[in-house]
Structures are given as structure tokens and as C-alpha cells.
Amino acid sequence: MLVGLLIIIVLFGCQKKEELPVVARVDGKEITLQEFELSYQFNPFLSRIKQPDSAKKALLKSLIAEKLIALKGQTEQKQIADLLEAYKREAIIEAFWKEVIEPRVKIDEKELREAYFRSKTKKIVQYLLFTDAQEAERAAKLLNEGMSFEELAQLRGFDSQTILSDTIEFNGTLPAIEDQVFKMKPGEISQPVQEGFYYFILKVTGERIDLFTSENDFNARLYSLRKKLKRRKMQEAMAEYLAHNVPSPPYQISKEKIKKTLQMVENAIMAEQDKLQKNEGLTADIYNSLQRMESSLLNEPIVTFYDGQTWTIRQLLKRMAFASYPLRMENRGLFRKSFLLALRNVLDDQVILNEAKKRNLQNSLYVKQQVAMWRDYLLFKKGLAQILRGKSLFDPQPVYQYLNQTASQYTIQVNTTLLETLKIKKTDMAVLKQHFPGRIAVPVFPLLTKYRLTYERMD
């Protein structure tokens, strides 16, 4: 028993050291290795610093400045609670993708070579674009009844010189269109294909095949090919997981209440959009509209998930307000489509979130680190707003004055050995999260280095 207990203590002690590497601490706030690596990889402001050691030092000093300014913003924690909760939900879903779905994906060399040869083919297409599904279906019906693609194009105001055309490559940019056209031969016409907010009827008019292939060319494309294949196979693996583990349907939703909700939100947002265009200082979005809505409808239940959880309309709209799925404001038709698509994405995310929580992933190290990173960044923005209140955003002097006054008041420790041995590649750009369009993956802020900093060595 004693030996077993000692082994458990050693294993858990080692695990803690391996799982929680810290680059620096600022009055107890940690700059974890994960946060430092992500910030280094995806901060475009580092692009002008060519020497890796100089870039690492500049980033470290900037991250310490962020934590110091975040300490000033702590008085406004309640104001960031809803947004931080949205980031936490996303982190839990990402943890599910990483820990449950990704290990199910295997890619062998045969698949990579097939993808390589497929990538050497380009399809030349002509297409008709529709913003309405019913309109696209009516056009498809005319084709099925014998009308030619060219005659249909003429009905929509195009002749042989002006009809829309493009070259489609197998690269994952337009997944629905790519999946369709690479099944088609020259001369074939597709049924309506939805890609984003639009519908397409496509005619393959030709194809170009790059006959130059070589082992060197294959190896040069290997990373990109693996990345594209992995993305597709992970989507397939997720669909397979949900089909086997989640009851169908995963949620029940009141169609009648959806119609009423859509009408209520549409009227509120479009009214604000009109005022916005008249420079009356309002922001047209769900969150601001929700604050001003007064309707008993908001408290009615609208959706019930397979685990018994129920959302009211107010809860649903709140989730949509803090999600990163965009709404289109150009006209009411596009707004309705974007609203319904965002609604479906938010509900699907909740299904994955429920599965993740069954595995206790909300308490995983990844989620805790992500939440801490975003909390400090949001508090940094609040603290920065306090420092710059009444001052120009383009004048950094008040910020450096605050940092010079504050840095000596807190205990700052740096793991210099870890920092010196750390090797990371920069991308010199910011990135968006793969599963949450529009949401940036890592907080990005300008480098803040022109202040006095003294610290203790952690190592």
C-alpha cells in the first residue's frame, strides 16, 4: 500500500509540473506556456522583430503589461461575465474536438496520394446565384423540364459573354461546391447547392489537369493536404459520433415561436439599422436590441434538448448575442436567413457542449487556461479604458506612466530558463477559430515594452 501511495504521489506530482508550465507570474496571475506560445505564433505585431530572442522578450514584457493593466480592470468583472461565459463554452467545445474527435481521425498515405492527384485537377464552371432557396428550386424545376442552362441564364439577364464563371479547386474554401463539382463531368448541371447564405446551380464546362507530378511536389504539398483531409475527416467523425451517441432529434423547437421570435428581433434590429444609418448612435445587433425589448414572449420556453434542458426565448437570444455567428443586415431576406443559420449553429453547439460536459471537459486544463487568458484580456481592455478615459487612444504615454508606477508594486517572476530554451515559429498574423467564424483565436494587442520592469527569477 505504501509503495502504491508513493507511486500515486510521484505520478500526480510529475503530472502537475508537466501540465502546468508557467512562463511568468504577475501578482499571482500566470502567463502559461500555452498562452505565451499562442500569442507568439499569432501576434502580427511581432512581424517587425526578426530576432527570436528579441521577439520573445518583447512579447513577455507586453504580456506582463497586459496582466498589470488587467489588475486595474478587475473592478468591472460583472461587465465581462456574459462574454467570458461565451468564450468558456467555445473552449469546452474545442476541448471536445481535440480530445474526443481528433483521436478518431486517421490519415494514411494512400488517402494523401489520392488527395494529391485530386488537387491537380481544376473544374471550370458556369453558375447561377440565388439568394432564396425557393427561387433556386423553381429554376432547377425548369431545367428538369427541359430548359437548357443557357436559356435559364438568359431568363436571369445573362448572355454567353456575361454569364458568371469560375475555376474551382479542391482546397476546402468552398466545401459544398467542391464536393458537388468534383463528382460531375463536363456538361453536367447540378441541383441547387447551398454555400453560406447563397444557392448555386452549377454547370461544369471543362476541367484542367496538371499532368506534372513528382515525389518532391507531393512532399511539398504534404502538410497542406494533410490539413485539408484532417478537417474533412474530423467533420465526418463528429457527424458519426453524434449519430451514435445523441438521440435524434437532439432538440425539440417550437416552429411557431421561432416565427414570432424572428419577427420580433427583425423588427427591432431593422428599426435600429434605420436609425444607425441616420447617425443616431445605435448599434444594430441582438444584444442591444434584447436590452430594450419588453415582451412576455421573451420568458416563454422555445427549445428543449435531449437531456431535458430547456431554454426560454430570452436565453436563446442571449446565447445568439454572444456567439460569433454573423447576421447579415443588407436587407430583411438576408437577415432572416442569417438569423436562422446562427440559430441552428448555436443549438448544434449546445448539443456538443452537453456531450463535452458528460466527460467533465469543462474542468480540463485546456479550458481553464483559455478562460484565464480571455478573462485577463477582457479585464485588460477595461483597465485600459480607465487609464485612457478622456485621453487620446493614440497617445501611449498615460499607459506607460501607469505601468512605471505599478510594475514595482507587484511581485513579478519570470521562468528565464524556459523562456531561453523555448523555440516557436511565428506566423506574423492573427487567426480565426476554425469552428467559430469571426472569433479570433488568440487575443492580439500592440506591443507594450517601453516601461521599467524588474522581476525575480522563478528558476
Helices and strands as residue ranges (DSSP letters): H 2-19, E 22-26, E 29-32, H 33-41, G 44-48, H 52-72, G 73-76, H 77-96, I 97-101, G 102-104, H 109-119, E 121-130, H 133-144, H 149-155, E 165-169, H 175-181, E 193-195, E 198-209, H 215-245, E 251-253, H 255-277, H 286-292, G 296-299, E 301-305, E 310-312, H 313-322, H 332-358, G 361-363, H 365-387, H 397-406, G 407-409, E 412-414, H 416-421, E 456-457
